[in-house]
Amino acid sequence: MLMSPAFVRSLLLTSTFSFMVPIVLIGIALAVLSAIEQIPGVAAIAQAGAGKLLQFLAVFGSGDSFQGVLVIGLTCGLVGALFDIYAFRRHPHLRDS
């Protein structure tokens, strides 16, 4: 069974975007919390929020927040690729394009 170039292209794009979206969203959340830390009245709340987010990521990364972000990104990329394979197999009219 040969894989068509359209399928391979779709699979690579889907897995790449599925990998990048959670990483970008987590980065945006940390950047917003970092920006909010500059406001004097709510700095403590922003620091606590950033700390909790980093602790949450450390759970998935065996104690390292960066590894946690990568694990979440890889998991989302795998799920996106599996969904793309499912859609490609389930709907034969997508193969023709």
C-alpha positions as CSV (number, residue, x, y, z in Angstrom):
1,M,0.0,0.0,0.0
2,L,1.6,3.2,-1.2
3,M,1.0,6.5,0.7
4,S,0.0,9.3,-1.5
5,P,1.9,12.6,-1.4
6,A,-1.3,14.4,-0.3
7,F,-1.7,12.1,2.7
8,V,2.0,12.5,3.8
9,R,1.7,16.3,3.4
10,S,-1.5,16.4,5.3
11,L,-0.1,14.2,8.1
12,L,3.0,16.3,8.5
13,L,1.1,19.6,8.5
14,T,-1.5,18.3,11.0
15,S,1.1,16.8,13.4
16,T,3.3,19.9,13.2
17,F,0.4,22.3,13.9
18,S,-1.0,20.0,16.6
19,F,2.5,20.0,18.2
20,M,2.9,23.8,18.1
21,V,-0.5,25.0,19.2
22,P,-0.2,23.9,22.9
23,I,3.4,25.1,23.1
24,V,2.4,28.5,21.8
25,L,-0.6,28.7,24.1
26,I,1.4,27.9,27.2
27,G,4.0,30.4,26.1
28,I,1.4,33.1,25.6
29,A,-0.1,32.3,29.1
30,L,3.4,32.6,30.7
31,A,4.1,35.8,28.8
32,V,0.7,37.3,29.9
33,L,1.4,36.3,33.5
34,S,4.9,37.8,33.2
35,A,3.4,41.1,31.9
36,I,0.8,41.2,34.6
37,E,3.6,40.8,37.2
38,Q,4.7,44.4,36.3
39,I,1.5,45.8,37.6
40,P,2.0,46.6,41.3
41,G,-1.4,45.6,42.6
42,V,-1.6,42.2,41.1
43,A,2.0,41.1,41.0
44,A,1.5,38.5,43.7
45,I,-1.4,36.9,42.0
46,A,0.5,36.7,38.7
47,Q,3.5,35.2,40.4
48,A,1.3,32.6,42.1
49,G,-0.4,31.8,38.7
50,A,2.9,31.4,36.9
51,G,4.2,29.2,39.7
52,K,1.2,27.0,39.6
53,L,1.4,26.7,35.8
54,L,5.1,25.8,36.0
55,Q,4.3,23.2,38.8
56,F,1.6,21.7,36.5
57,L,4.0,21.4,33.6
58,A,6.6,19.9,35.9
59,V,4.2,17.0,36.7
60,F,4.2,16.0,33.0
61,G,8.0,16.5,32.7
62,S,9.2,14.5,35.7
63,G,10.1,17.6,37.6
64,D,11.1,19.8,34.6
65,S,8.7,22.3,33.2
66,F,10.3,22.5,29.8
67,Q,10.0,18.7,29.4
68,G,6.4,19.0,30.5
69,V,5.7,21.4,27.7
70,L,7.4,19.0,25.2
71,V,5.4,16.0,26.5
72,I,2.1,17.9,26.1
73,G,3.1,19.1,22.6
74,L,4.2,15.6,21.5
75,T,1.0,14.1,22.9
76,C,-1.2,16.7,21.0
77,G,0.9,16.1,17.9
78,L,0.3,12.3,18.1
79,V,-3.4,12.8,18.7
80,G,-3.6,15.2,15.7
81,A,-1.8,12.7,13.5
82,L,-4.1,9.9,14.6
83,F,-7.2,12.0,13.9
84,D,-5.8,12.9,10.4
85,I,-5.3,9.2,9.7
86,Y,-8.8,8.4,10.8
87,A,-10.3,11.1,8.7
88,F,-8.3,10.0,5.7
89,R,-9.4,6.4,6.0
90,R,-13.0,7.2,7.0
91,H,-13.7,9.6,4.1
92,P,-12.5,8.2,0.8
93,H,-13.4,11.4,-1.1
94,L,-10.6,13.2,0.7
95,R,-8.0,10.9,-0.9
96,D,-8.8,12.3,-4.4
97,S,-7.8,15.9,-3.6
